[in-house]
């Protein structure tokens, strides 16, 4: 009931999470903002009193988010009569919000937390013993890096300063040094390339873009007012939008959408055991309409096909094979085949009072069509067409094993493969997997560009050079050998030091003024 309080009583934005409340008031006049906040606090206090609860003035924090240097409240805020002093920042859902929204304190906190966790990992290993390199990389990618990327969509503008970037880079460097046993002088770029790990600041920007895309799909992404004043910083909205625009994604509708409740399914589903498919088909009556659908994907093309005929095969109503956009997935192709066939039977053939069975070799598509809640436009569109056809017909979706000798399924498979090269194209929503792949490719291009710019002559000879900056194929041979094949910490330590040139050789030590001998003889590696 508190969240339904009218604006006349609580003239602030109110958000609740468990037993925490957040009040937000904004405006150009500080006195007006202060009065709105005090009225809202008083109204919340009255509601709590009626519910047998109390507001804690000790735990209440008031933060004024502004870039103004000179300001003062006309009178302090009160909670149940107790004065509440202004605070320089507050913690909300794990993110520290400072009054200037620089997020410097938040980045310091996650840096400290990640370093503490890594030091606990470091205790479990030495130069030649302990956790394997693969285990170390697993700990970094699944435990440490999520600490750094959490809620990055909000605090992305904290990366604009070199100080914050260096704090995050120190965490990454410590993790990669622990994994590879590299010397302290080893460049970060070499460690990133050897372990096939993108630089942490680039990775955070990519993860923030993914979060922004999810918010956009859920209609929770806000629009930012263009910056016109001098000295104002760009918010997370502008930074994420700029990153997404650089991906140059197709302008088609995106498949990911808000979660939608499907109230009714006018069809039944059946997934029989593999050895009972023939029995199910043989038990169909002669006047049953059978529709076999299938989707196919080659290296660069996607197609779908379907065939509709009577159960005894005497009458073929329609065959169709169509090409889908290259970004479409096989899952989308399977759904589009069912959707297109249902639309054709409803509009072109006007089937009524018929018993129609859709046979598909995609159990994932059938299971998706049985869900009560979905966030995929492809699934919703298919459900809509099946429900429309099911108003006047009896519809059943049945799974059939692919490539098992069923004539209808083999014909649908042939039509789907032919659809990959068809001249007719049906547009589909842009899948989330394609967007993530584009973000991944952009991340690889950025890493390749840094490697192309920062590699030394020694590492060019040992690791190799990338032909073009736009090459999105990462150099895998060194990473695959070191991380996947060298399970002994001593071996990976020696391999990393020799490949990078930063090792116990007199040639390298002389550069670091740790040896006066210019001879390039090897020093035993520990």
C-alpha positions as CSV (number, residue, x, y, z in Angstrom):
1,X,0.0,0.0,0.0
2,X,2.9,2.4,0.6
3,X,3.9,2.2,-3.1
4,X,0.4,3.1,-4.1
5,X,0.4,6.3,-2.0
6,X,-0.7,9.3,-4.2
7,X,1.9,11.8,-5.4
8,X,0.1,14.5,-3.4
9,X,1.3,12.9,-0.2
10,X,4.7,11.5,-1.4
11,X,5.9,13.9,-4.1
12,X,9.1,11.8,-4.7
13,X,10.0,8.7,-6.6
14,X,9.7,5.8,-4.2
15,X,11.3,2.5,-4.6
16,X,11.3,-0.4,-2.1
17,X,13.6,-3.5,-1.8
18,X,12.9,-5.8,1.1
19,X,13.1,-3.6,4.2
20,X,15.0,-0.7,2.4
21,X,13.3,2.4,1.0
22,X,14.7,4.9,-1.5
23,X,13.2,8.3,-2.0
24,X,14.4,10.4,-4.9
25,X,13.5,14.0,-5.5
26,X,15.0,16.3,-8.2
27,X,14.6,19.8,-9.4
28,X,16.4,23.1,-10.1
29,X,15.5,24.8,-6.9
30,X,17.2,23.3,-3.8
31,X,14.6,24.6,-1.4
32,X,11.8,22.9,-3.4
33,X,13.7,19.7,-3.5
34,X,14.3,19.8,0.2
35,X,10.5,20.5,1.0
36,X,9.5,17.6,-1.3
37,X,11.9,15.3,0.4
38,X,10.8,16.3,3.9
39,X,7.1,15.8,3.0
40,X,7.8,12.4,1.6
41,X,9.8,11.3,4.7
42,X,7.0,12.5,7.0
43,X,4.4,10.6,4.9
44,X,6.5,7.4,5.0
45,X,6.9,7.8,8.8
46,X,3.1,8.1,9.2
47,X,2.6,4.9,7.2
48,X,5.2,3.1,9.2
49,X,3.5,4.2,12.5
50,X,0.2,2.8,11.2
51,X,1.9,-0.5,10.3
52,X,3.6,-0.8,13.7
53,X,7.0,0.0,12.2
54,X,9.6,2.8,12.8
55,X,12.0,4.6,10.7
56,X,15.6,4.5,11.9
57,X,17.2,7.9,11.8
58,X,20.6,6.3,12.4
59,X,20.4,4.2,9.2
60,X,18.9,6.9,7.1
61,X,21.3,8.7,4.7
62,X,20.6,11.8,2.7
63,X,22.8,12.5,-0.3
64,X,22.6,15.6,-2.5
65,X,23.7,14.7,-6.0
66,X,24.9,17.9,-7.6
67,X,27.9,19.4,-9.4
68,X,27.3,22.7,-7.7
69,X,30.2,23.8,-5.5
70,X,28.2,26.3,-3.5
71,X,24.9,25.3,-2.0
72,X,23.2,25.1,1.4
73,X,19.9,23.7,2.7
74,X,17.5,26.2,4.3
75,X,17.0,23.7,7.2
76,X,18.1,20.2,7.9
77,X,16.0,17.1,7.2
78,X,14.3,15.3,10.1
79,X,13.3,11.7,10.6
80,X,10.8,11.3,13.5
81,X,12.1,14.5,14.9
82,X,15.8,13.5,14.7
83,X,18.2,15.5,12.6
84,X,19.8,13.7,9.6
85,X,23.0,15.1,8.4
86,X,23.9,15.1,4.7
87,X,26.2,12.2,3.6
88,X,28.8,12.2,0.9
89,X,27.5,9.0,-0.5
90,X,25.3,5.9,0.0
91,X,25.4,2.2,-0.9
92,X,22.5,1.0,-3.0
93,X,22.2,-2.7,-4.0
94,X,26.0,-3.1,-3.8
95,X,26.9,0.1,-5.6
96,X,28.4,3.1,-3.8
97,X,26.9,6.3,-5.1
98,X,28.9,9.4,-4.3
99,X,27.5,12.9,-4.4
100,X,29.3,13.7,-7.6
101,X,28.6,10.4,-9.3
102,X,32.2,9.8,-10.0
103,X,32.1,6.3,-8.7
104,X,35.6,6.6,-7.4
105,X,34.7,5.1,-4.1
106,X,32.9,2.2,-5.7
107,X,35.8,1.3,-7.9
108,X,38.1,1.5,-4.8
109,X,35.8,-0.9,-3.0
110,X,35.6,-3.5,-5.7
111,X,39.4,-3.2,-6.2
112,X,40.0,-4.0,-2.6
113,X,37.5,-6.8,-2.6
114,X,38.9,-8.4,-5.7
115,X,42.5,-8.1,-4.5
116,X,41.6,-9.7,-1.1
117,X,40.0,-12.6,-2.9
118,X,43.0,-13.1,-5.2
119,X,45.5,-13.0,-2.3
120,X,43.6,-15.9,-0.8
121,X,44.0,-17.8,-4.1
122,X,47.7,-16.9,-4.1
123,X,48.2,-18.7,-0.8
124,X,47.3,-22.0,-2.4
125,X,50.2,-22.0,-4.9
126,X,53.9,-21.3,-5.3
127,X,56.2,-20.8,-8.3
128,X,56.2,-24.5,-9.1
129,X,53.3,-26.0,-7.2
130,X,49.7,-25.4,-6.4
131,X,46.5,-24.8,-8.5
132,X,46.8,-25.5,-12.2
133,X,46.7,-22.6,-14.7
134,X,43.3,-23.7,-15.9
135,X,41.9,-23.6,-12.4
136,X,43.4,-20.1,-11.8
137,X,41.8,-18.8,-15.0
138,X,38.5,-20.4,-14.0
139,X,38.6,-18.6,-10.6
140,X,39.4,-15.3,-12.3
141,X,36.7,-15.5,-14.9
142,X,33.9,-16.9,-12.7
143,X,34.6,-15.2,-9.4
144,X,37.0,-12.3,-9.6
145,X,35.9,-10.6,-12.8
146,X,32.2,-10.6,-11.9
147,X,33.1,-8.6,-8.8
148,X,34.6,-5.9,-11.2
149,X,31.8,-6.0,-13.7
150,X,28.8,-6.0,-11.3
151,X,26.4,-3.2,-12.2
152,X,28.9,-1.7,-14.7
153,X,26.1,-0.4,-16.8
154,X,25.5,2.2,-14.1
155,X,29.1,3.2,-13.1
156,X,30.6,3.1,-16.6
157,X,31.5,6.7,-16.5
158,X,33.9,5.9,-13.6
159,X,36.3,4.6,-16.2
160,X,37.0,8.0,-17.7
161,X,39.9,8.6,-15.2
162,X,43.2,6.9,-15.6
163,X,43.4,6.3,-11.8
164,X,40.3,4.1,-11.9
165,X,41.5,2.3,-15.0
166,X,44.8,1.5,-13.2
167,X,43.0,0.1,-10.2
168,X,41.1,-2.3,-12.3
169,X,44.2,-3.2,-14.4
170,X,46.1,-4.1,-11.2
171,X,43.5,-6.7,-10.3
172,X,43.7,-8.2,-13.8
173,X,47.5,-8.2,-13.8
174,X,47.7,-9.9,-10.4
175,X,45.3,-12.6,-11.6
176,X,47.2,-13.2,-14.9
177,X,50.6,-13.1,-13.1
178,X,49.3,-15.7,-10.6
179,X,48.1,-17.9,-13.5
180,X,51.2,-17.7,-15.7
181,X,54.0,-17.0,-13.2
182,X,55.2,-14.1,-15.3
183,X,57.9,-11.7,-14.1
184,X,56.8,-8.3,-12.8
185,X,58.2,-6.5,-15.8
186,X,55.9,-8.5,-18.3
187,X,53.7,-6.1,-20.2
188,X,49.9,-6.4,-19.6
189,X,49.3,-6.7,-23.3
190,X,51.4,-9.8,-23.6
191,X,49.6,-11.4,-20.6
192,X,46.3,-10.6,-22.2
193,X,47.3,-12.2,-25.5
194,X,48.9,-15.3,-24.0
195,X,45.8,-16.1,-21.9
196,X,43.4,-14.9,-24.6
197,X,41.9,-12.5,-22.1
198,X,40.6,-9.0,-23.2
199,X,41.7,-6.0,-21.2
200,X,39.5,-5.5,-18.2
201,X,38.4,-2.0,-19.1
202,X,37.3,-3.2,-22.6
203,X,35.6,-6.2,-21.0
204,X,33.7,-4.0,-18.6
205,X,32.4,-1.8,-21.4
206,X,31.2,-4.8,-23.3
207,X,29.4,-6.2,-20.2
208,X,27.8,-2.8,-19.6
209,X,26.5,-2.8,-23.2
210,X,24.9,-6.2,-22.6
211,X,23.2,-4.9,-19.5
212,X,22.0,-1.8,-21.4
213,X,20.5,-4.0,-24.2
214,X,18.6,-6.0,-21.5
215,X,17.3,-2.9,-20.0
216,X,16.2,-1.6,-23.4
217,X,14.4,-4.8,-24.1
218,X,12.5,-4.5,-20.8
219,X,11.5,-0.9,-21.5
220,X,13.6,0.2,-18.5
221,X,16.2,2.3,-20.4
222,X,15.9,6.0,-19.9
223,X,16.7,8.8,-22.3
224,X,19.4,11.3,-21.4
225,X,19.0,15.0,-21.9
226,X,21.7,16.3,-24.3
227,X,24.6,17.9,-22.4
228,X,24.8,21.6,-23.1
229,X,26.6,23.0,-20.0
230,X,30.3,23.3,-19.7
231,X,32.1,20.8,-17.4
232,X,29.2,18.3,-17.3
233,X,30.1,14.6,-17.7
234,X,28.3,12.1,-19.9
235,X,26.1,9.7,-18.1
236,X,26.0,5.9,-18.4
237,X,23.1,6.2,-20.9
238,X,25.1,8.2,-23.4
239,X,28.2,6.0,-23.0
240,X,26.4,2.8,-23.5
241,X,24.3,4.1,-26.4
242,X,27.6,5.2,-28.1
243,X,29.1,1.7,-27.6
244,X,26.0,0.0,-29.0
245,X,25.8,2.4,-32.0
246,X,29.4,1.6,-32.9
247,X,28.4,-2.1,-33.3
248,X,26.3,-1.1,-36.4
249,X,23.6,-3.6,-35.7
250,X,20.8,-4.1,-38.2
251,X,17.8,-1.9,-37.5
252,X,15.4,-4.9,-37.2
253,X,13.3,-5.4,-34.1
254,X,15.1,-7.3,-31.4
255,X,14.0,-10.7,-30.4
256,X,14.5,-10.1,-26.6
257,X,11.4,-8.3,-25.2
258,X,9.6,-7.9,-21.8
259,X,8.4,-11.0,-20.2
260,X,4.9,-11.7,-21.4
261,X,2.3,-14.0,-19.9
262,X,0.6,-16.4,-22.3
263,X,-2.8,-17.0,-20.9
264,X,-4.0,-19.7,-23.3
265,X,-2.6,-22.3,-25.6
266,X,-5.1,-23.5,-28.2
267,X,-3.0,-26.6,-29.1
268,X,-1.5,-29.7,-27.4
269,X,2.1,-30.8,-27.4
270,X,3.4,-34.4,-27.5
271,X,7.1,-35.5,-27.1
272,X,7.0,-39.3,-27.4
273,X,9.9,-41.6,-26.7
274,X,12.2,-42.1,-29.7
275,X,11.1,-45.6,-30.3
276,X,7.4,-44.7,-30.4
277,X,7.4,-42.2,-33.3
278,X,6.3,-44.7,-35.9
279,X,3.4,-45.8,-33.7
280,X,2.2,-42.2,-33.3
281,X,2.2,-41.6,-37.0
282,X,0.5,-44.9,-37.8
283,X,-2.3,-44.2,-35.3
284,X,-3.3,-41.0,-37.2
285,X,-6.6,-41.1,-39.0
286,X,-6.6,-40.8,-42.8
287,X,-8.2,-37.3,-42.8
288,X,-5.6,-35.9,-40.4
289,X,-3.6,-33.0,-41.9
290,X,0.2,-33.6,-41.3
291,X,2.6,-30.7,-41.4
292,X,6.4,-31.4,-41.2
293,X,8.6,-28.4,-40.5
294,X,12.3,-27.9,-40.2
295,X,15.0,-25.3,-40.0
296,X,18.6,-25.4,-41.3
297,X,21.7,-23.3,-41.1
298,X,24.9,-23.3,-43.1
299,X,28.1,-21.2,-42.5
300,X,26.5,-18.0,-43.6
301,X,22.8,-18.7,-44.4
302,X,19.7,-19.8,-42.6
303,X,16.6,-21.4,-44.2
304,X,13.3,-23.0,-43.2
305,X,10.9,-25.3,-45.0
306,X,7.6,-27.1,-44.4
307,X,5.3,-29.5,-46.3
308,X,1.6,-29.9,-45.7
309,X,-0.3,-33.0,-46.9
310,X,-2.9,-35.5,-45.8
311,X,-1.8,-38.3,-43.5
312,X,-1.9,-40.9,-46.3
313,X,0.1,-38.7,-48.6
314,X,-2.4,-38.6,-51.3
315,X,-3.0,-34.8,-51.3
316,X,-0.1,-32.3,-50.9
317,X,-1.5,-28.9,-50.0
318,X,1.7,-26.8,-49.9
319,X,5.5,-26.9,-49.9
320,X,7.6,-23.9,-49.1
321,X,11.3,-23.2,-48.6
322,X,12.4,-19.7,-47.6
323,X,15.7,-18.0,-46.6
324,X,16.0,-16.1,-43.4
325,X,18.5,-13.4,-42.6
326,X,22.0,-14.5,-42.0
327,X,21.9,-13.6,-38.3
328,X,18.9,-15.9,-37.6
329,X,19.5,-18.9,-35.4
330,X,18.4,-22.5,-36.0
331,X,15.9,-22.1,-33.1
332,X,14.4,-19.1,-34.9
333,X,14.2,-21.1,-38.1
334,X,12.3,-23.9,-36.5
335,X,9.8,-21.5,-34.9
336,X,9.4,-19.5,-38.2
337,X,8.7,-22.7,-40.1
338,X,5.9,-23.6,-37.7
339,X,4.6,-20.0,-37.7
340,X,4.6,-19.7,-41.5
341,X,2.9,-23.1,-42.0
342,X,0.2,-22.1,-39.5
343,X,-0.4,-18.8,-41.3
344,X,-0.5,-20.5,-44.7
345,X,-3.1,-23.0,-43.5
346,X,-5.2,-20.3,-41.9
347,X,-5.1,-17.7,-44.6
348,X,-4.4,-19.5,-47.9
349,X,-6.3,-22.8,-47.3
350,X,-8.8,-21.7,-44.7
351,X,-8.7,-24.9,-42.8
352,X,-11.6,-25.4,-40.4
353,X,-12.8,-28.2,-38.3
354,X,-9.6,-30.2,-39.2
355,X,-7.3,-32.2,-37.1
356,X,-3.8,-30.9,-37.8
357,X,-0.5,-32.3,-36.4
358,X,2.7,-30.4,-36.7
359,X,5.8,-32.6,-36.7
360,X,9.1,-31.0,-35.7
361,X,12.5,-32.4,-34.9
362,X,13.2,-29.5,-32.5
363,X,12.2,-30.4,-29.0
364,X,13.5,-27.0,-27.8
365,X,11.0,-25.2,-30.1
366,X,8.1,-27.3,-28.9
367,X,9.0,-26.8,-25.2
368,X,9.3,-23.1,-25.8
369,X,5.8,-23.0,-27.2
370,X,4.4,-24.6,-24.0
371,X,5.8,-21.9,-21.7
372,X,3.4,-19.7,-19.9
373,X,5.9,-16.8,-19.7
374,X,8.4,-15.9,-22.4
375,X,10.5,-12.9,-23.4
376,X,11.1,-13.9,-27.0
377,X,9.2,-12.2,-29.9
378,X,9.8,-15.3,-32.1
379,X,8.1,-17.5,-29.6
380,X,5.2,-15.0,-29.1
381,X,4.6,-14.6,-32.8
382,X,4.5,-18.4,-33.3
383,X,2.1,-18.9,-30.4
384,X,-0.1,-16.1,-31.8
385,X,-0.4,-17.9,-35.2
386,X,-1.0,-21.3,-33.6
387,X,-3.7,-19.9,-31.4
388,X,-5.3,-18.2,-34.4
389,X,-5.3,-21.5,-36.3
390,X,-6.5,-23.4,-33.2
391,X,-9.7,-21.4,-32.9
392,X,-11.4,-23.5,-35.6
393,X,-9.1,-26.6,-35.7
394,X,-7.6,-29.2,-33.4
395,X,-3.9,-28.6,-33.2
396,X,-1.1,-30.9,-31.9
397,X,2.6,-30.3,-31.9
398,X,4.5,-33.6,-32.0
399,X,8.3,-34.2,-31.8
400,X,9.8,-36.5,-34.3
401,X,13.4,-37.7,-34.4
402,X,15.4,-36.1,-37.2
403,X,17.1,-38.1,-39.9
404,X,15.3,-41.3,-38.8
405,X,13.8,-42.2,-42.1
406,X,10.4,-40.4,-41.7
407,X,9.4,-39.3,-45.2
408,X,7.8,-36.1,-44.2
409,X,10.7,-35.0,-42.0
410,X,13.2,-35.8,-44.7
411,X,11.2,-33.7,-47.1
412,X,11.1,-30.8,-44.7
413,X,14.8,-31.1,-44.1
414,X,15.4,-30.9,-47.9
415,X,13.2,-27.9,-48.2
416,X,15.0,-26.2,-45.3
417,X,18.4,-26.7,-46.8
418,X,17.1,-25.5,-50.1
419,X,15.7,-22.4,-48.4
420,X,19.3,-21.4,-47.4
421,X,19.9,-20.5,-51.0
422,X,16.4,-19.3,-51.8
423,X,15.7,-15.8,-53.3
424,X,12.7,-15.3,-51.0
425,X,13.6,-13.9,-47.6
426,X,11.4,-13.6,-44.5
427,X,12.7,-11.1,-41.8
428,X,13.0,-12.3,-38.2
429,X,13.8,-10.4,-35.0
430,X,17.4,-9.8,-34.2
431,X,18.4,-12.6,-31.7
432,X,20.3,-11.8,-28.6
433,X,23.0,-14.4,-29.5
434,X,23.8,-12.4,-32.6
435,X,24.1,-9.1,-30.6
436,X,26.4,-10.8,-28.1
437,X,28.5,-12.2,-30.9
438,X,28.9,-8.7,-32.4
439,X,30.0,-7.4,-29.0
440,X,32.4,-10.2,-28.7
441,X,33.8,-9.5,-32.2
442,X,34.2,-5.8,-31.3
443,X,36.0,-6.8,-28.1
444,X,38.4,-9.0,-30.1
445,X,39.1,-6.2,-32.6
446,X,39.9,-3.9,-29.8
447,X,42.3,-6.4,-28.2
448,X,43.9,-7.0,-31.6
449,X,44.4,-3.3,-32.1
450,X,46.1,-3.0,-28.8
451,X,48.3,-5.9,-29.5
452,X,49.2,-4.6,-33.0
453,X,50.2,-1.3,-31.4
454,X,52.1,-2.5,-28.3
455,X,53.8,-5.7,-29.3
456,X,57.6,-5.8,-29.1
457,X,60.0,-7.3,-31.7
458,X,60.7,-10.3,-29.4
459,X,57.0,-11.1,-28.9
460,X,56.3,-10.6,-32.6
461,X,58.7,-13.4,-33.3
462,X,57.4,-15.7,-30.5
463,X,53.7,-15.1,-30.5
464,X,53.2,-13.7,-34.0
465,X,51.6,-10.7,-35.6
466,X,48.0,-10.1,-36.6
467,X,47.7,-9.3,-40.4
468,X,45.0,-6.6,-39.9
469,X,43.6,-4.7,-37.0
470,X,40.1,-5.7,-38.2
471,X,40.8,-9.4,-38.0
472,X,38.3,-10.8,-35.6
473,X,40.0,-14.2,-35.3
474,X,42.2,-14.2,-32.1
475,X,45.6,-15.8,-32.1
476,X,44.8,-19.0,-30.4
477,X,47.8,-21.3,-30.8
478,X,49.9,-19.9,-27.9
479,X,46.8,-19.7,-25.6
480,X,45.7,-23.2,-26.4
481,X,49.1,-24.6,-25.7
482,X,49.9,-22.8,-22.5
483,X,46.5,-22.9,-20.8
484,X,45.1,-26.1,-22.1
485,X,48.2,-28.3,-22.3
486,X,50.7,-27.1,-19.7
487,X,49.2,-28.2,-16.4
488,X,52.5,-28.0,-14.5
489,X,53.1,-24.6,-13.0
490,X,56.8,-24.8,-13.6
491,X,56.3,-25.5,-17.3
492,X,53.8,-22.6,-17.8
493,X,56.1,-20.3,-15.8
494,X,59.1,-21.1,-18.0
495,X,57.0,-21.0,-21.2
496,X,55.5,-17.6,-20.4
497,X,58.8,-16.0,-19.5
498,X,60.6,-17.2,-22.6
499,X,57.8,-16.3,-25.0
500,X,57.5,-12.8,-23.6
501,X,61.3,-12.3,-23.3
502,X,60.9,-11.3,-19.6
503,X,62.8,-14.0,-17.9
504,X,66.0,-14.9,-16.1
505,X,68.2,-14.5,-19.2
506,X,71.2,-12.2,-18.9
507,X,70.0,-10.4,-22.0
508,X,66.8,-9.3,-20.2
509,X,68.5,-8.9,-16.8
510,X,71.0,-6.6,-18.3
511,X,68.2,-4.3,-19.5
512,X,66.9,-4.2,-16.0
513,X,70.4,-3.4,-14.6
514,X,70.3,-6.7,-12.7
515,X,73.2,-8.2,-14.5
516,X,76.5,-6.7,-15.9
517,X,77.1,-9.8,-18.1
518,X,76.0,-9.1,-21.7
519,X,76.3,-12.8,-22.5
520,X,73.0,-14.3,-23.5
521,X,73.6,-17.6,-21.6
522,X,70.7,-19.0,-19.8
523,X,70.2,-18.7,-16.1
524,X,68.5,-21.7,-14.6
525,X,64.8,-21.0,-14.2
526,X,63.2,-22.0,-10.9
